Amino acid sequence: MFENVGQVTRALAEQQYIATDEISTVMYLANQLGKPLLAEGPAGVGKTELAKAWAAASGMPLIRLQCYEGLDESKALYEWEYAKQMLYTQLLRDKLSEILSNAGTLTEAADQLGAEEDVFFSDRFLLARPLLQAITSEQRAVLLIDEIDRADAEFEAFLLEILSDFQVTVPELGTIAAKHRPVVLLTSNNTRELSEALKRRCLYLFVDYPTHDAELNIVRSRVPEMSERLASEAVQVVQSLRGLDLKKNPSVSETIDWAKALVMLNADSIDAKTLETTLTVLLKHESDVQKARRAMMRSQGDDDSRRGSRGYGTSGRRGWN
């Protein structure tokens, strides 16, 4: 599919995903080696978007399993559509009566009904969830197991079996092996430590917040109508906010949202009022907003002092503290 790392970088860029050399290299190796990829890092740095971009770049369908506390096998793998089975039973009631009419005892009736159970436990009543969908897909798919750290350790252990053999056993149907081994990408926000057994089965990638230049490239790609100067100012503000030890740092997607908001407001620069009135696009906790505002006031005071002594204003700011 991709012959080298450079092709991976270009293919992802065509999907508006700006990948670092490390991301492109690990994605290339995961694809070549046929191993799952575990991408860890803070929320909102583009781990899920990486899976979406990879699926689009490689022309594969994306199958997503969103993990959460209490997720169990039936919600991830398969379950029987019991309501549909009951309806089917009602529709075939007359036929069942005919089949059982010759039974002399309850045991004989049960045996005859048991011989027909394949009708009720067949593919027509099997509701495939994401893991089974990926295994039975008619074409190779990208399986995104999103936020695996939110699932219980028991589910993680169950997942190990799937990732080892890419086959599942349905007692009523037998063993179902993967028609095409899916490309598997697991993401984690690092809210709990994952097992060593899971990590051993995966290539590992840590995705951090992007550098200034990388985030600027992302903004240019996603918001091309934004001026170069305004985009650079916006990214500088976001980078400064992430240095304030906030409860929740602004994510890359929130940087993009803010950039779009600034364009919609016809802003040509980010002055104190613009920043004050749009800050909640970036920050989602009141304590973070207040901390940012205090930092802005200190920065403005420093700028005023420098303006008086050196003659330059807020454009000289390189960060908040």
C-alpha positions in Angstrom: 0.0 0.0 0.0 2.6 2.5 1.1 6.2 1.9 0.0 7.9 4.3 2.5 7.4 6.7 5.3 7.3 9.7 3.0 4.3 8.3 1.2 2.5 7.9 4.6 3.2 11.5 5.5 1.9 12.7 2.1 -1.2 10.5 2.2 -2.1 11.7 5.7 -1.5 15.3 4.6 -4.0 14.9 1.8 -6.5 14.1 4.6 -5.5 17.3 6.4 -3.7 15.4 9.0 -0.2 16.9 9.6 1.9 14.0 10.9 5.3 14.2 12.5 8.1 12.0 11.3 7.6 9.7 14.3 3.8 9.3 13.7 4.4 8.5 10.0 7.2 6.0 10.8 5.2 4.1 13.4 2.1 4.0 11.3 4.2 2.7 8.4 5.7 0.0 10.6 2.4 -1.0 12.1 1.0 -1.5 8.6 4.0 -3.4 7.4 4.3 -5.6 10.4 0.6 -6.2 10.8 0.7 -5.2 14.5 -1.9 -3.2 16.4 -0.8 0.4 17.3 -1.4 1.9 20.7 -1.5 5.7 20.6 -1.3 7.3 24.0 -1.4 11.0 24.9 -3.5 13.9 26.3 -7.1 14.2 25.1 -7.6 16.2 22.0 -4.2 15.8 20.4 -5.5 14.0 17.3 -5.3 10.3 18.2 -8.8 9.5 16.9 -8.3 11.7 13.9 -5.2 9.7 13.1 -7.3 6.6 12.7 -9.9 8.4 10.6 -7.2 9.9 8.4 -5.5 6.5 8.0 -8.7 4.8 6.9 -9.5 7.6 4.4 -5.9 7.6 3.1 -5.8 3.8 2.6 -9.3 3.5 1.3 -10.5 1.2 4.1 -13.8 1.4 6.0 -13.4 2.6 9.6 -15.1 0.6 12.3 -15.1 2.3 15.7 -15.5 0.8 19.2 -16.0 3.5 21.8 -14.9 2.2 25.2 -16.5 3.2 28.4 -16.7 1.8 32.0 -18.9 -1.3 32.1 -18.3 -2.2 28.4 -18.8 -5.9 28.0 -18.4 -8.6 25.4 -22.0 -8.4 24.2 -21.7 -4.7 23.3 -18.3 -5.1 21.7 -18.5 -8.5 20.0 -22.0 -9.7 19.3 -25.5 -10.4 20.7 -28.5 -12.3 19.6 -31.6 -10.3 18.6 -34.0 -12.0 20.9 -37.0 -9.8 20.0 -36.5 -10.8 16.3 -36.2 -14.4 17.3 -39.5 -14.2 19.3 -41.2 -12.6 16.3 -39.9 -15.3 14.0 -41.2 -17.9 16.4 -44.7 -16.3 16.3 -44.7 -16.3 12.5 -43.7 -19.9 12.4 -46.1 -21.1 15.1 -48.2 -23.1 12.8 -45.2 -24.8 11.3 -43.8 -25.6 14.7 -47.1 -27.2 15.7 -46.9 -29.4 12.7 -43.3 -30.4 13.5 -44.2 -31.3 17.0 -47.6 -32.9 16.3 -46.1 -36.4 16.1 -44.2 -36.2 19.4 -45.5 -38.6 21.9 -43.7 -37.2 25.0 -42.3 -33.9 26.2 -38.8 -35.3 25.7 -39.5 -36.1 22.1 -41.0 -32.7 21.5 -37.9 -31.1 23.0 -35.6 -33.2 20.9 -37.5 -32.3 17.7 -37.4 -28.6 18.6 -33.7 -28.9 19.4 -33.1 -30.2 15.9 -34.5 -27.0 14.5 -32.5 -24.6 16.8 -30.1 -23.8 14.0 -32.9 -21.8 12.4 -33.1 -19.5 15.4 -29.4 -19.3 16.1 -28.1 -18.3 12.6 -26.6 -15.3 11.0 -30.0 -13.7 10.4 -30.4 -13.2 14.1 -26.8 -12.4 15.0 -26.2 -8.7 15.7 -22.5 -8.0 15.0 -20.9 -5.3 17.1 -17.6 -3.5 16.1 -15.2 -6.3 16.9 -17.1 -8.9 15.0 -17.8 -6.4 12.2 -14.1 -5.9 11.7 -13.4 -9.7 11.7 -16.2 -10.5 9.2 -15.8 -7.4 7.0 -15.6 -8.3 3.3 -12.7 -5.9 2.9 -9.9 -5.0 5.1 -10.9 -2.4 7.6 -9.4 -0.1 10.2 -10.6 -1.0 13.7 -10.4 1.9 16.0 -10.7 0.9 19.7 -11.1 4.4 21.2 -10.2 5.3 24.8 -9.3 1.8 25.9 -8.2 3.2 29.2 -11.9 3.9 30.1 -12.8 0.2 29.8 -12.4 -2.2 32.7 -9.4 -4.4 33.1 -11.6 -7.4 32.5 -12.5 -6.1 29.1 -8.9 -5.4 28.3 -8.1 -9.1 29.1 -10.9 -10.2 26.8 -9.5 -7.9 24.1 -6.1 -9.6 24.3 -7.6 -12.8 22.9 -9.1 -11.1 20.0 -5.9 -9.3 19.1 -3.9 -12.5 19.4 -5.8 -14.7 17.0 -8.3 -12.4 15.2 -11.0 -15.0 15.6 -14.0 -15.4 17.8 -16.1 -18.4 18.9 -19.8 -18.1 18.8 -21.0 -21.3 20.7 -24.1 -21.7 18.4 -22.1 -21.1 15.2 -18.6 -22.2 15.9 -15.3 -20.3 15.4 -15.3 -17.3 13.0 -11.8 -16.4 11.7 -11.0 -13.0 10.2 -11.6 -12.8 6.5 -9.1 -10.0 6.3 -6.9 -9.1 9.3 -7.9 -5.5 10.2 -5.6 -2.6 10.9 -6.0 -2.0 14.6 -5.5 1.3 16.3 -6.1 1.7 20.1 -6.1 5.1 21.7 -5.6 6.0 25.4 -5.8 9.2 27.3 -3.6 7.7 29.9 -6.2 7.9 32.7 -5.1 4.5 34.0 -2.1 2.2 33.4 -2.7 -0.4 30.7 -1.5 -3.9 31.1 2.0 -4.9 30.0 0.4 -7.8 28.1 -1.6 -5.4 25.9 1.4 -3.1 25.3 3.6 -6.1 24.3 1.1 -6.9 21.5 1.2 -3.3 20.1 3.6 -0.9 18.6 3.6 2.2 20.9 3.2 5.8 19.9 3.0 8.8 22.3 1.1 11.7 20.7 1.7 15.0 22.5 0.5 18.5 21.9 2.1 19.8 18.7 4.9 22.3 18.5 4.2 25.8 17.5 5.2 25.2 13.9 3.3 21.9 13.7 0.1 23.5 15.1 0.5 26.4 12.8 0.6 24.0 9.8 -2.6 22.3 11.2 -4.4 25.6 11.4 -3.3 26.6 7.9 -4.5 23.3 6.6 -7.9 23.4 8.4 -8.6 27.1 8.2 -7.0 28.2 4.9 -9.0 31.5 4.9 -7.1 32.7 8.0 -4.3 35.2 7.5 -0.8 34.0 8.1 -0.2 36.7 10.8 -3.5 36.0 12.7 -2.9 32.2 12.5 0.5 32.7 14.1 -0.9 34.9 16.8 -3.7 32.4 17.6 -1.3 29.5 17.9 1.0 31.5 20.1 -1.8 32.2 22.5 -2.9 28.5 22.6 0.7 27.5 23.2 1.0 30.0 26.1 -2.3 28.8 27.6 -1.0 25.2 27.7 1.9 26.5 29.9 -0.5 27.7 32.7 -1.0 24.3 34.4 -4.7 24.3 33.6 -7.3 21.7 34.6 -7.9 21.0 30.9 -5.5 22.3 28.2 -7.0 23.5 24.9 -7.0 20.7 22.4 -5.9 20.9 18.8 -9.6 20.7 17.7 -10.4 23.6 20.0 -7.5 25.6 18.4 -9.2 24.9 15.1 -12.6 26.0 16.4 -11.1 29.2 17.8 -9.4 29.9 14.5 -12.7 29.5 12.7 -14.4 31.8 15.3 -11.8 34.5 14.8 -12.3 34.4 11.0 -16.1 34.6 11.5 -15.6 37.6 13.8 -13.5 39.3 11.0 -10.6 39.7 13.5 -7.4 41.0 12.0 -5.5 40.6 15.2 -6.0 39.3 18.7 -6.3 42.2 21.1 -7.3 42.0 24.7 -11.0 42.4 24.1 -11.1 39.7 21.4 -9.3 37.3 23.6 -11.5 38.1 26.6 -14.7 37.5 24.7 -13.6 34.3 22.9 -11.6 32.6 25.6 -14.3 30.1 26.4 -14.0 28.6 22.9 -10.6 27.3 24.2 -11.2 26.8 27.9 -14.1 24.8 29.3 -13.6 25.2 33.1 -14.3 28.5 34.9 -11.1 28.0 37.1 -9.1 27.8 33.9 -10.7 30.9 32.4 -10.0 32.9 35.6 -6.4 31.7 35.7 -5.9 32.7 32.0 -7.4 36.1 32.7 -5.1 36.7 35.5 -2.2 35.7 33.3 -3.4 38.1 30.6 -3.5 41.0 33.1 0.0 40.3 34.3 1.2 40.0 30.7 -0.6 43.3 29.8 1.1 45.0 32.8 4.5 43.8 31.7 3.8 45.0 28.1 2.8 48.4 29.4 6.0 48.6 31.3 8.1 47.6 28.3 6.2 49.9 26.1 7.1 52.8 28.3 10.8 51.9 28.7 11.5 50.2 25.3 8.7 51.2 23.0 7.1 48.0 21.9 3.7 46.4 22.7 1.9 43.1 23.1 3.3 41.7 19.9 6.6 41.2 21.7 5.0 38.7 24.1 6.3 35.2 23.8 4.4 33.6 26.6 2.4 34.0 29.9 3.6 33.1 33.3 
